[in-house]
């Protein structure tokens, strides 16, 4: 596999040591706190819908970090799990979503 990576990256990498360094990079870390737009994306809604969910209490308040509002992914998970499941009657009725 290292040879395949080396051949594909040989044009941009000076030595095999560079390939090893790239392969050993840490996986991306999922942040615990999300901004408003990230939180909206995380639960699958637009930022304006996220604001509506906050106003009606279905999504909890943000935590403040030096004045910056940050939503905890664990609390977002709980809020998301509290949303109702669609019933079998409405599963095929797309007009319900409109």
Beta strands, then each sheet from edge to edge (+ up, - down):
strand 1: 33-34
strand 2: 63-65
strand 3: 68-72
sheet 1: 1+ 3- 2+
end
